[in-house]
């Protein structure tokens, strides 16, 4: 008698659940991770690669070991730089070991500074 009653009972609808309802929270979590973690990290990595590629002769560089120096020569094929860290002390470092690159600012030429001073003088005489 007990066996017949157990076989007659229904399962209650647990077998045909909505798959989208189950995957929606996981999809939402992935989207949040993408915009908060993955995408900013990719942007930061691209900016760092561009900075490493921009290192050229005369720039000041900082290495991962805390060494600061001026770039003397760039070896593109090897991915290395010759860096002067003191007077007469030169080392070769890998481009990938750089933390930052400070671009050397080129001084303005004399013709640029003369034209700027003439423009300033003419502005003052108009008043």
Secondary structure as UniProt FT lines:
FT   HELIX           2..8
FT   HELIX           19..33
FT   HELIX           34..38
FT   HELIX           39..53
FT   TURN            57..58
FT   STRAND          60..63
FT   TURN            64..65
FT   STRAND          68..75
FT   TURN            76..79
FT   STRAND          80..86
FT   TURN            87..88
FT   STRAND          89..94
FT   HELIX           95..97
FT   STRAND          98..102
FT   HELIX           110..126
//
